[in-house]
Amino acid sequence: MTRFLCIIPLILFASAASAQQPGHDACARDVTRFCRPVMNNGDGAVLACLKQNRTRLTKGCDKVLTDHGQ
């Protein structure tokens, strides 16, 4: 679980700690729901998984990805 808490902020390339938390909060549930099998395969695998499940993501997570050019 500790690794999971570090994945989303790294994926979203947010520069400030305050910017990282909203991205983590917005996508944490989606990562757990759709990407659990690849969570230990690195940030790129989780990002790819989120993109593959784009139509199923919550609006908040989709917005975070869009806002970060993904």
Residue pairs with C-beta under 8 A, 6 or more apart in sequence:
3 39
3 40
4 28
4 31
4 32
4 39
5 24
7 31
7 39
7 43
7 46
8 20
8 23
8 24
8 27
8 28
8 31
8 46
9 20
9 21
9 23
9 24
10 43
11 43
11 46
11 47
11 50
12 20
12 23
12 27
12 64
12 65
12 68
12 70
13 68
14 20
14 23
14 68
22 64
23 64
23 68
25 60
26 58
26 60
26 61
26 63
26 64
27 50
27 57
27 58
27 60
27 61
27 64
27 65
29 58
29 61
30 50
30 53
30 56
30 57
30 58
30 61
31 39
31 46
31 49
31 50
34 49
34 50
34 53
34 56
34 57
35 45
35 46
35 49
35 50
35 53
38 45
38 46
38 48
38 49
39 46
47 70
50 57
50 61
50 65
50 70
51 65
51 70
54 62
54 65
57 65
